[in-house]
Amino acid sequence: MMKAEDIMTKDVVTIRGSATVAEAVGLMKEKKLRALVVDHRHENDAYGIVTETDIVYKVTAYGKDPKQVRVYEIMSKPCIVVNPDLGVEYVARLFANTGIHRAPVIQGKLLGIISITDILTKSDFVEAPKALLLEERIQKAIEQSRAICTEQGAYSKACAAAWDEVEELQAEAAHQKAEGMVSAKVSFEEYCKENPNAPECRNYHP
């Protein structure tokens, strides 16, 4: 299973919170970036993040002078961060649940930044979908449990522990399936609100 550290961008561009938005825009253009990590001021301070959306929505949209607005006025801080050991599918779920597109990867210090583009272009979700891998792990765990219970007895601690692992894997698979169904239902409801006269929506009553 791929982790955040496997696909993150290690060359992170940072900026001071006291820098102007104009400086941030210049840096984004120069480095061709959509976001900058805002440096922490001291060891116990949190990191922040400023994105192109922050700039457009909070500065451009109100006609403010980017040379007069400071990064700390529009940044998100503390920002959502990702542990380098977090599995890619969980990073994707975190992004989906929070609506963010990128996050710094931090473990004691800033290690990199991970984005939805990294997930799309660098991860192995096409070649190795998590649901299929999980199903394979469940089948292997069942086989191992049967072997352990045959060898050590049906009432042994090892047998009980082996079947506990099977149950945990099955619970994770059920959780994934349930989340997917809820997501699909919400998407369909939104579609029907926007297209109430669509044939597939006429008999739909949430």
Buried (B, 14 or more C-beta within 10 A) or exposed (E): BBBBBBBBBEEBBBBBBEBBBBBBBEBBEEEEBEBBBBBBEEEEEEBBBBBBEBBEEBBEEEEBEBEEBBBBBBBBBEBEBBBBEBBBBBBBBBBEEEEBBBBBBBEEEBBBBBBBEBBEEBBBBEEEEBEEEBBEBBEEBBEEBBEBBEEEEEEEEEBEEBBEBBEEBBEBBEEBEEEEEEEEEEEBEEBBEEEEEEEEBEEEEE
